[in-house]
Amino acid sequence: MTHEIRPALTSRLTGADLLRWYWRKDELAEFARQLNIRATGGKELLTARIAAKLDSVPFPEPQSAKKSNGTQLSGPLTVMTVIPQGQRCSQVVRAWFIEQVGAAFSFDAEMRAFFSQSDGTQTMQDALDHYRATRDQGAKPIDPQFEYNRFTRAWHEANPAGLREDLLGDWHKYRRLPLDQRARA
């Protein structure tokens, strides 16, 4: 199998060319600025926006997430505290959770989703119950935009005693390949 070389990010690429390769988010953001398009958003959104620009097709920007009503919890919090719609995963909320469950608490995907979907009727007790119900469920799928994390998990499963240097070497080889030539784990 011949190994292709990843092309440079230039306006001569097509959207399909862009989508065949691994790009870091900082590379994509810089390229978007060169193309005079928005350089914000997650890696998947940024990639889709650039691919549309390269192919000279319109890109419908996604609608913003629901807006906060401006009210944010400021404490002191209790289990009866109602969570306002649009509540952020703030330091006040984090501190309350640490008091309840200990220093190991963090806002993982499950908890961020709970707060982002809050409609103003849930309480901190509901949030605490959700936190406890979503623990110890084993390894959760890693979203595609976190490709390095996905690669790392698969690599460690295949190489349990592997060294970090070997992992990084394999990662660099892997990410230099176009997507259609990568072995999927």
C-alpha positions as CSV (number, residue, x, y, z in Angstrom):
1,M,0.0,0.0,0.0
2,T,1.4,3.4,-0.9
3,H,1.1,6.0,1.7
4,E,-0.2,9.3,0.6
5,I,1.1,12.5,2.0
6,R,-1.4,14.8,3.8
7,P,-1.9,17.9,1.6
8,A,-1.4,21.4,2.8
9,L,-4.5,23.4,3.9
10,T,-5.0,25.6,0.8
11,S,-8.1,26.9,-1.0
12,R,-7.3,24.5,-3.8
13,L,-8.5,21.5,-1.7
14,T,-11.9,20.1,-2.2
15,G,-14.2,19.4,0.7
16,A,-13.7,15.7,0.1
17,D,-9.9,16.1,0.3
18,L,-10.3,18.0,3.6
19,L,-12.5,15.3,5.0
20,R,-10.1,12.4,4.2
21,W,-7.4,13.6,6.6
22,Y,-6.9,14.2,10.3
23,W,-6.6,17.9,11.2
24,R,-6.1,19.4,14.6
25,K,-8.7,22.0,15.7
26,D,-6.1,24.8,15.8
27,E,-5.1,24.0,12.2
28,L,-8.7,24.2,11.1
29,A,-9.4,27.4,13.0
30,E,-6.4,29.1,11.4
31,F,-7.4,27.8,7.9
32,A,-11.0,29.1,8.5
33,R,-9.5,32.6,9.3
34,Q,-7.5,32.4,6.0
35,L,-10.7,31.6,4.2
36,N,-12.5,34.5,5.9
37,I,-15.1,32.3,7.5
38,R,-16.0,31.8,11.1
39,A,-13.3,29.9,13.1
40,T,-15.5,29.1,16.1
41,G,-17.4,26.0,17.2
42,G,-16.4,22.4,17.7
43,K,-14.0,20.5,15.4
44,E,-16.8,18.8,13.5
45,L,-18.7,22.0,12.9
46,L,-15.5,23.8,11.9
47,T,-14.6,21.0,9.5
48,A,-18.1,21.0,7.9
49,R,-18.0,24.8,7.5
50,I,-14.6,24.7,5.8
51,A,-15.6,21.8,3.5
52,A,-18.7,23.8,2.4
53,K,-16.5,26.8,1.7
54,L,-14.0,24.8,-0.3
55,D,-16.8,23.3,-2.4
56,S,-18.5,26.7,-2.8
57,V,-21.8,25.5,-1.3
58,P,-23.9,27.3,1.3
59,F,-23.4,26.3,4.8
60,P,-26.4,26.6,7.1
61,E,-25.1,27.6,10.5
62,P,-26.8,25.5,13.2
63,Q,-29.2,27.3,15.5
64,S,-27.8,28.4,18.8
65,A,-28.6,26.3,21.8
66,K,-31.5,27.6,24.0
67,K,-30.5,30.7,25.8
68,S,-30.3,31.1,29.5
69,N,-33.0,33.3,31.1
70,G,-30.1,35.0,32.8
71,T,-30.7,33.5,36.2
72,Q,-27.8,31.4,37.5
73,L,-27.5,29.7,40.8
74,S,-25.4,31.6,43.3
75,G,-25.8,29.6,46.5
76,P,-26.2,28.5,49.1
77,L,-27.6,25.4,47.4
78,T,-29.8,22.6,48.9
79,V,-31.3,19.5,47.5
80,M,-34.6,21.5,47.1
81,T,-32.9,24.3,45.0
82,V,-34.6,24.5,41.6
83,I,-32.2,24.5,38.7
84,P,-33.0,27.4,36.3
85,Q,-33.2,26.7,32.6
86,G,-29.8,27.5,31.0
87,Q,-27.9,26.9,34.3
88,R,-24.1,26.5,33.5
89,C,-21.9,23.9,35.1
90,S,-20.5,26.6,37.4
91,Q,-18.1,26.7,40.3
92,V,-21.0,27.1,42.7
93,V,-22.7,24.0,41.4
94,R,-19.3,22.1,41.4
95,A,-18.7,23.1,45.0
96,W,-22.1,21.8,46.1
97,F,-21.5,18.5,44.3
98,I,-18.1,18.1,46.0
99,E,-19.8,18.6,49.3
100,Q,-22.3,15.9,48.4
101,V,-20.1,13.2,46.8
102,G,-16.5,14.1,47.4
103,A,-13.5,15.6,45.6
104,A,-13.7,13.1,42.7
105,F,-16.7,14.9,41.3
106,S,-16.3,16.4,37.8
107,F,-18.7,17.6,35.1
108,D,-18.6,14.7,32.7
109,A,-20.7,14.4,29.6
110,E,-23.6,12.9,31.5
111,M,-23.7,15.9,33.9
112,R,-23.2,18.5,31.3
113,A,-26.1,17.0,29.3
114,F,-28.3,17.0,32.4
115,F,-27.7,20.7,33.0
116,S,-28.0,21.7,29.3
117,Q,-31.4,19.9,29.1
118,S,-32.7,21.3,32.4
119,D,-36.1,23.0,31.7
120,G,-36.4,24.9,35.0
121,T,-38.3,22.2,36.9
122,Q,-35.5,19.9,38.1
123,T,-33.9,20.3,41.6
124,M,-30.4,19.8,42.8
125,Q,-31.7,16.5,44.2
126,D,-32.6,15.4,40.7
127,A,-29.1,16.4,39.5
128,L,-27.6,14.4,42.4
129,D,-29.8,11.4,41.7
130,H,-28.8,11.6,38.0
131,Y,-25.1,11.8,38.9
132,R,-25.3,8.7,41.1
133,A,-27.3,6.8,38.5
134,T,-24.8,7.4,35.8
135,R,-21.7,6.3,37.7
136,D,-19.9,3.0,37.2
137,Q,-21.5,2.2,33.9
138,G,-18.2,1.1,32.4
139,A,-16.4,2.9,29.5
140,K,-18.6,5.2,27.6
141,P,-18.3,5.8,23.9
142,I,-16.0,8.6,23.0
143,D,-17.4,11.1,20.5
144,P,-15.7,11.1,17.0
145,Q,-14.3,14.6,17.4
146,F,-12.1,13.2,20.2
147,E,-10.1,11.0,17.8
148,Y,-6.9,11.0,19.9
149,N,-8.8,9.8,23.0
150,R,-10.5,7.1,20.9
151,F,-7.2,6.0,19.5
152,T,-5.6,6.0,22.9
153,R,-8.3,3.8,24.5
154,A,-8.1,1.3,21.6
155,W,-4.3,1.3,21.7
156,H,-4.2,0.6,25.4
157,E,-6.7,-2.2,25.1
158,A,-4.5,-3.8,22.4
159,N,-1.2,-3.0,24.3
160,P,-2.0,-3.1,28.0
161,A,1.7,-3.0,29.0
162,G,2.6,-0.5,26.2
163,L,4.8,2.5,26.8
164,R,3.7,6.1,26.2
165,E,6.5,6.6,23.7
166,D,5.2,3.7,21.6
167,L,1.6,5.0,21.9
168,L,2.7,8.4,20.6
169,G,4.7,6.9,17.8
170,D,1.7,4.8,16.7
171,W,-0.6,7.8,17.0
172,H,1.6,10.0,14.7
173,K,1.7,7.2,12.1
174,Y,-2.0,6.7,12.3
175,R,-3.0,10.4,12.0
176,R,-0.7,10.8,8.9
177,L,-2.9,8.3,7.0
178,P,-6.1,9.4,5.2
179,L,-9.2,8.2,6.9
180,D,-10.0,5.6,4.2
181,Q,-6.7,3.9,4.8
182,R,-6.9,3.5,8.6
183,A,-7.6,0.2,10.3
184,R,-10.5,0.7,12.6
185,A,-10.3,-0.7,16.0
